Amino acid sequence: MIEIKQQGDQTVLTPDFDILASTAHELRDEVSRFLKEGRTAFVLDLTNVNSIDSIGIGSIVSCLKTITSNKGTFRVVCPKPELVQLFKVLKLDQTLNIASN
């Protein structure tokens, strides 16, 4: 399940599962649904995520591309150092707007 909160103009998506091949579609589906509703500012909160596989990374990058192509913004909240390190190793910290909180 993905917890959804509206904070001002931002839609905050907080998955309560690891973002893996078997679950990555849920994130893309939610982003698509909210874009169709006209929402354009998104925050992906990874607080409850322990692991992201290559398909999950692809899903996050896909969300970024879809949102920015619709003139939106996408920020990732990633408080877990091991996930921040994963983004750094993949050089996605240069592409994604990543914050620790």
LINPEQUI-V614081 format. One record per helix or strand. SS is the DSSP state (alpha for helix, beta for strand). FROM is the first residue (numbers start at 1). TO is the last residue. If there is no record, write none. Layout:
BEGIN
ss from to
SS FROM TO
SS FROM TO
END
This chain:
BEGIN
ss from to
beta 2 7
beta 10 15
beta 19 19
alpha 24 36
beta 41 45
beta 52 52
alpha 54 69
beta 73 77
alpha 81 89
alpha 92 94
beta 97 99
END
